[in-house]
């Protein structure tokens, strides 16, 4: 897998076992659009994402230069907080077309247990604990509950607020991640326990998780702060506070260190954890030297450095109330491996040692944020993303279809059946010239015509249905169509009434008389049916129903029906209206009835667009029904949603992430203009800074062109990207410029840099009040 996001390795080194973090979400790559520093942090961070950024220090950088890049990164990170996106590309993972209303893990769709065979960066390897090797793997579970993850329409989800959009719904607990032990591991052996001297170290969701105690079958204690390697005198900002390593005592590691947190000093000894000014610090290793500046330590720092978790607790960093993710901690003292059971009633359930997380959020309605096209949900650390990528049918691949009823509108006289130029009929039309095909056969589920006047299929754009219950000649449903060759209305035949009782589809006589012929929707995919009742009582009820039936033989075999009931006039007993009464109102739900399997839903009173499972759009039924018509848009094929699961990156070139990219030395970046580059350090220490400033590296002192006791922050064009130079006469000056960018959103700083491509930074302290920007 291409390595899209490496954790920053700094001279103030943040010690991490993370080799790569694949979860990336795409923001909009901005290119070189930011003309001034007033736009900062754009173009480096835009839409809550780092936009193809390279953070570069000089090969000869000092500790102050390194602290400056840390400050710059901290400021940018505050702006990079997005969790979802409008467009994504999965770079390592799986994708599948899923019919709406169908679980994404139904037969023939995605597997509900994904491993490294599906997402290449998921682990399938070994760990070592107490000198023994254990096979482990990572698994992502989809539809882990019986209420499945699925694409839904307004109708399949009974959610009117979806209107005609398709949403991806994710139930609570439907998305899970497990760190699986593929063979038995005994974590409860009292003679060989998990402890601080023998921790169980895991790469969990792409980050190091160091478990230091197993409290019970459902509880453990772990180190959860961020690990750092600090030398004496260096500092990092954690949870908004500056933590500085002051000194390291001599002796066998770990000894004692003295620290300062925002001016408050304290000591930490051994492997203990101590809270200093609201920040927890856990000491892990110390490195002593006779030279104070060379003394260093490995420490874990955070609001909470270590914490005990039990099954069902919020995951690391999640709030106590309504967390998005919760721990799954079950049977971790069982001396077994991890297995999974998969059954229809419960979905996928783990057995044996079970260590993982599950989603606690609900994405099952518009108000709860069911995913729209282009959006993703990401596991913590953006480790894996579940993305609603796109739909299979483009917006311009739909055929308009209207069903109308009128008391006196249509000219059927050219057909030669004795009808006039203004007769009542059901009018079915489309602007697509050959959008309908009149059928001469049945489909195995309906009856064939018994009164056909045509012997071959006829393609047309207009169909008329006429009946007159008072006239024996017309006491059947007669079919007329517009003939594209002769350019006029032609009689096709009649759909005979055998005297069957009237009623909804399935209880009366059902005849298929035509089907839609548009793009790949053809043959039996979308049919036009008539259900013919007993015309002897045609003056009441709806003795004729016109149904649009949709099904697809491979991916959507359970048909759905949109039925438009046709009412006759009480006096002339001819077609008069749609539904029980003429015109539409909020009470006329029967104007349009949707049926799927055995469930029927009245849609005639709906006042917004809707979408069926096949993908047919129903235009505002109440509005259309008020004019005794129904308006549909039929897709050129079965509409399906495409789900992608895996790691994501930017599609517009480069890497886009909500996590800061790796800090690199200048020698590690050979093509500077491939990135939006941030260069820390002047031309004396950073070769790329020297090149952009027109200097020969290394250019030190007066050769650098810099002014003593001054730093610059300068924005330059960098090919199709941009470059930001953060550099000073000396390293201490560079550090001061880093502080300015750390607090880029300070009102005074925003005013000072507005409209400028370069500013100077001077001062005598690292406090904003003692820094001058001009």
C-alpha positions, 0 to 999 in steps of 0.5 A: 500500500502506498504510504499516505500518512506517516506520523511526524518524526521530530528532533523533539521526537514523538516516539510512535510505533505507527508506521503508517496510517491509511485513513485519510479523507479528502478535502478540496485540494486548493492548489496555489490559490492563497495569494497572501498570508491573510489566507493562512492556514490555506492553502496548507489546510483547507476544509479541515484537511492538510492539503498535500503538505510537506513540513521540511526542516534543514539538515543542519537545523538546531533544536530551536528550529525543530521546536519552530516546526512543532509550533507551526504544526500545532497551529495547523493541526487546530484547523485540521479537524474535519471528519467527513468529506464530499469526495473521496478515493479509497486507495486500499480497500473494497467496493461493491454495488448494493441495491437499495434496501439491501444489506451491504453484506447480503449474499453476493455483496460485501463480506461482513468480515474484512481482513488484510485480503480486503484492506491491504494494510490491516495487520496479519502478523505476529507479536511478541509478548514474554518471549512468545510469538502470537499470530494476530490480525485486524478485522473490520466488521460490517453489518454486525447487527441484525438491523443492517447497514444499507442504502435506503430511499425515502420509501424503503426507510419510511423517511420522508426527509430523504425525498428523492435522495439515496442515503447510507444508513449505519445502525448502532453497533453495525460497524466494528473493529477487532484486534484478533488473537488468532491463537490462544493467549493467556493474559491472566496468568498470575505467574506471568502477568501483564504489567508495566515491566511486561506490557502487552504492546499492540498496534491498535487502529494504527496507534500504539496501545500499551496495556499494563494491567488486566483487571478482569475479563472485561477490564484493562489499564493502558498507556494512552497519552502521546509518547515523546522523546525530549532532551533537556530544555526542550518542550512540547505543547500538549492539551494546550499547555507547554510541557518542558523537560528541565533535567534528568537525574543520574542513575539506572533508567528510569531515574527521576526527571524534573519538568515544567508545565506552563510554569509549574514545576514537578518531578516524576520518578521511576515508571510512575505517572504524575499529574503536573498542572493538569497534565499527566506525565508517565516516565518510561526511560531516561538517558543521562549525560554529563552534559545537561543539554544531552540528557533526555527521556522517553515520556508519555504525556496527555490530559490522561497518560494512563487509564483503565477501560472496561467493556462499553466505556467510551473509546480513547478521546471520546466524550463520556456522554454520547460517544461515537465509539465504545470499547468491546472488552470481553473474555480477555482472561479466557486463555483463548483466541478470537473467533467470530460467529456469523448468523442471520439473527444476530449478525457477526458476534465475537467469541474468545478474547475480544478486544475492539470497538463499535460505533455508538452513533446512529446514522439512520435518518436525515436528522441523524446524518445518514450518509449522503453521496460522497460522505464517509464515516471513519474509525478513530484515527481515520484508520478505515473509512466507510464511504458512500462513493456514488450512485450507478446512474447519472442524473441525466440517465432518467426517462420522464413518465407521466400517467394522466386521466382526463374527462375530455382531452384526447383525440382518438378519432384517427384510430377508426374505432368510432371515438371522437376527437375529445374523449376521456382516457388514461394517457401514459407518455414520455418524451423519449420517442421509443420509451415504451414497447407494447407487448404481445406476450405475458411475463409468466406472472400476468395474463396476455391480451386476449383482444390484440390488434397487433402481432408484433411489439410496437415502440412508442412514446404515447399510450392511451387506455379507454373504457365505457362501461355503458357501451357493450362495444367499449366495455373493455379497456381499449389500448391505443398508441402513437405510431412513430411511422405513420405519425398518428394514433393507432388502435392496439387492441383491448384488455378483456374483462372476464368479469373478475371482481375489482380490486387492487393488483393481485385480486383482479385480472392483471394484464401486462400491456407494455414495458419501458424501453430506456437505456438498460431498463427494458424487457421485463425490468419496468412493466406497465400493467392493468388491473381490470375490475368489474365495470358493472359498478364502474360509477363507484370506486376505481375499477381500473388500476394502472401499475408500474412494476419494477424488478431486475432479474439479477439484483432486484428479484422482489418486484415493487409496484406503483399503482395509480387507481383510475376512477370513472364518472358516476354518470357516463361511466368513463375514465374521469380521474386519478383516485377516488375523487377528482383533483388532489388533496391531503386526504387522497393517499389512494391516488398512488399506492406503493407495494413491496412484497406484502406491504402497501404504502399510500403515497398520494398525500405526500408533498415531496419527491420520493424514490423507489427501490428500483430508483424510480423518482416520484415527483411530488404526488400531492402536487401532481395528483391535484391535476389528476396525473402522476409524474415519474422519472425512470432510471436507465437501469437498476439504481444501486449505491456504491460503498467503498471501505478502506483507506482514503486519499485525495483524488486531486493529487497529493495527500489530503489528511486531518493528521499532520504529515511527516516532518522531513529533512530537506535532503529527503525531499527531492521535488519541492514543487510537488508539495505545498511546502512549509520550510523551517530554517534559513539558507544556512541550515535548509537547502530548499530555503536557500534555493527559494531565496536565490542563495547557494547552500549553505548561506550563513551570516550576512551571506544569507541576506537576513537581518540580525535578530529578525525572522521572516514568514514569506509565502512564495509560488512553488510550481502549481503549489505554494511554499512558506518560508519560516526562517530567522537570522538565528535559530532563536529567531526562527523559533519566534516566527514559529510562535506567530504561526502557532497562534495564526488565528490571533486577531492582532496577528491576522490584522498584521499579515492581512494582504501581505505575502511576507512579514518580518518577526522581531522580539525578545521573548516567545510570548505574543505580547513581546513579538512584533510582526511587521 
